[in-house]
Amino acid sequence: MQVDAVLAYLDKITRFDRQQFTPLYIGKERLGWVNAAWKERLLNSESQLFEEQYQKLHCRLDGSYRSISHALAQAARRWQQAGWLNGWRNENFTAFRHDGSPYFELERAAFRPLGLTSRAVHLNGLTRLPSGEVRMWVGRRSPHKAVDPNRMDNLVGGGVAAGETIELALEREGWEEAGVRREQVRDLPQSSLLLAERPVQRGLHREWIYAFDLWLDAGETPCNQDGEVAEHILTPFAEVERLLLEERFMIDAALVASDCLARHGYWGEHTPTIDAALARIRHPQRSDVHALTSC
């Protein structure tokens, strides 16, 4: 066990200087964070939609879910055509008000430039060997993936699309990435709720991660269905720690794996120290977590 190294790594991937970002208000609610480059773009090229007010950026849009979504979709297309947006998916995420109600939806590639909070489901695959040792199923992403090829991942991990529930996203992603049957995850209790937040090339990545533990029987092997996972490896916890410290994991998957190891007591007497570091991103497991998006 390398507790000090793990603490340093968690500090590296969970702390950043928020002063580099300007808060973005839509209506009366702070929903996002915008870096200096995007702030300049929005004020210069989208002045009909965005204005600066007292050290914050304000979006003038108001109205229905449909009208706000339509106006922002048109803006995102302009950003794509200008060459500002890459990774266009033709997939929308939902932005939520602080009371948990859906506010609007937008192409997922445009969430990071605005620092909006998305949602994702991640599944830890765990197996108890006849010896009693618990191991973790770790996925290696396909070498053909456009994002983070060959990086290590959880058993399952993926975004929650607009209009999709957490439960349906877990069922869909579970089958696509690991061949997990619907009945295996139906009514599966949530293990953790984590807030991943860090600067990225496109802006600010901010995502609620709904994490679950799925116990697979000894001899039961995950089977990828969509070609996005090259292999699944049943891995001792010590090897998971090594992969974490070598930064082989995707960062969100690293947070989920670290949380899982801590919850299962891998670091022994040092677990409370790791828990204290993870407390920065762990949040109460509530259905109205979007009320915490202004944290």
Residue pairs with C-beta under 8 A, 6 or more apart in sequence:
1 238
1 241
1 266
1 267
1 268
1 270
2 241
2 245
3 267
3 270
3 273
3 274
5 245
6 241
6 244
6 245
6 258
6 267
6 274
7 273
7 274
7 277
9 244
9 245
9 247
9 254
10 258
10 274
10 277
10 278
11 277
13 198
13 251
13 254
13 255
14 197
14 198
14 255
14 277
14 280
14 281
15 280
16 197
16 198
16 199
18 33
20 35
20 36
20 199
21 33
21 34
21 35
21 115
21 199
21 204
22 33
22 34
22 35
22 36
22 39
22 52
22 55
22 56
22 57
23 30
23 32
23 33
23 55
23 56
23 57
24 30
24 31
24 32
24 33
24 34
24 56
24 57
24 58
24 59
24 114
24 115
25 31
25 53
25 56
25 57
25 58
25 59
26 32
26 58
26 59
26 61
26 68
26 95
26 103
26 104
27 59
27 61
27 62
29 97
29 98
29 103
29 294
30 56
30 294
31 95
31 103
31 114
31 116
31 117
31 293
32 114
32 115
32 116
32 117
32 204
32 206
33 115
33 203
33 204
33 206
34 42
34 57
34 113
34 114
34 115
34 203
34 204
35 115
35 199
35 203
35 204
38 113
38 114
38 203
39 52
39 57
41 79
41 84
42 49
42 50
42 57
43 50
43 51
43 52
43 57
45 78
45 82
46 75
46 78
48 60
49 59
49 60
49 61
49 71
49 75
50 57
50 58
50 59
50 60
51 57
51 58
51 60
52 58
61 67
61 68
61 71
61 72
62 68
65 102
65 103
65 104
65 105
68 103
68 104
69 92
69 104
69 105
69 106
72 104
72 106
72 110
73 106
73 107
76 85
76 106
76 107
76 109
76 110
79 85
79 110
79 113
80 88
80 109
84 113
85 109
85 110
85 113
85 202
86 109
86 202
87 109
87 146
87 147
87 202
88 107
88 109
89 107
89 108
89 109
90 107
91 107
91 108
91 159
91 161
92 105
92 106
92 107
92 108
92 161
92 162
93 105
93 106
93 108
93 111
93 116
93 118
93 119
93 159
93 160
93 161
93 162
94 102
94 103
94 104
94 105
94 119
94 160
94 162
94 163
95 102
95 103
95 104
95 105
95 106
95 111
95 116
95 117
96 102
96 103
96 117
96 290
96 293
97 103
97 290
98 290
98 291
98 293
98 294
99 288
99 290
99 291
100 287
100 288
100 289
100 290
100 291
105 162
105 163
106 114
106 116
108 118
108 159
109 202
111 117
111 118
111 206
112 200
112 202
112 203
112 204
112 205
113 202
113 203
114 203
115 203
115 204
115 206
116 206
117 206
117 207
117 208
117 290
117 293
118 159
118 160
118 206
118 207
118 208
119 159
119 160
119 166
119 169
119 207
119 208
119 210
120 157
120 158
120 159
120 160
120 169
120 207
120 208
120 209
120 210
120 252
121 156
121 157
121 158
121 160
121 166
121 169
121 170
121 173
121 209
121 210
121 212
122 154
122 156
122 157
122 209
122 210
122 211
122 212
122 252
122 253
122 256
123 154
123 155
123 156
123 157
123 170
123 173
123 174
123 178
123 180
123 185
123 211
123 212
123 213
123 214
124 136
124 137
124 154
124 155
124 191
124 211
124 212
124 213
124 214
124 256
124 257
124 260
125 136
125 137
125 154
125 155
125 156
125 178
125 214
125 216
125 222
125 232
126 134
126 135
126 136
126 137
126 213
126 214
126 215
126 216
126 260
126 264
127 134
127 135
127 137
127 215
127 216
127 217
127 218
127 220
127 234
128 134
128 215
128 218
129 135
129 218
130 218
133 236
134 237
134 264
135 234
135 235
135 236
135 237
136 234
136 235
136 237
136 240
136 257
136 260
136 261
137 155
137 178
137 216
137 222
137 232
137 233
137 234
137 235
138 152
138 153
138 154
138 155
138 232
138 233
138 235
138 240
138 243
138 257
139 152
139 153
139 154
139 155
139 156
139 177
139 178
139 222
139 224
139 229
139 231
139 232
139 233
140 150
140 151
140 152
140 153
140 229
140 230
140 231
140 232
140 233
141 148
141 149
141 150
141 151
141 152
141 153
141 228
141 229
141 230
141 250
142 149
142 150
142 227
142 228
142 229
142 230
143 149
143 150
143 230
144 227
145 228
148 250
150 230
151 248
151 249
151 250
151 253
152 243
152 248
152 249
152 250
152 253
153 229
153 249
153 250
153 253
154 253
154 256
154 257
155 177
155 178
155 180
155 214
155 222
155 232
156 170
156 173
156 174
156 177
156 178
156 180
157 173
157 177
157 250
157 252
157 253
157 256
158 169
158 172
158 173
158 176
158 177
159 169
159 207
160 166
160 169
160 210
161 169
164 172
166 210
167 186
170 185
170 188
170 210
170 212
171 182
171 185
171 186
174 180
174 181
174 182
174 184
174 185
174 214
175 181
175 182
175 225
176 224
176 225
176 226
176 228
177 224
177 225
177 226
177 228
177 229
178 222
178 223
178 224
178 229
178 232
179 222
179 223
179 224
179 225
180 214
180 222
184 214
185 212
185 214
188 212
188 214
189 212
190 210
190 211
190 212
190 285
191 211
191 212
191 213
191 259
191 260
191 263
192 209
192 211
192 256
192 259
192 260
192 263
192 282
192 285
193 208
193 209
193 210
193 211
193 282
193 283
193 284
193 285
193 286
193 289
194 208
194 209
194 211
194 255
194 256
194 259
194 278
194 281
194 282
194 283
195 206
195 207
195 208
195 209
195 281
195 283
195 292
195 295
196 205
196 206
196 207
196 209
196 251
196 252
196 255
196 281
197 204
197 205
197 206
197 207
197 281
198 204
198 205
198 251
199 205
206 293
207 252
208 289
208 290
209 252
209 255
209 256
211 256
211 259
211 260
213 260
216 222
221 232
222 232
224 230
224 232
235 243
237 261
237 264
237 266
240 257
240 261
241 261
241 266
243 249
244 254
244 257
244 258
247 254
249 257
255 278
255 281
258 274
258 278
259 278
259 282
261 267
261 274
262 271
262 274
262 275
262 278
265 271
267 273
267 274
283 289
283 292
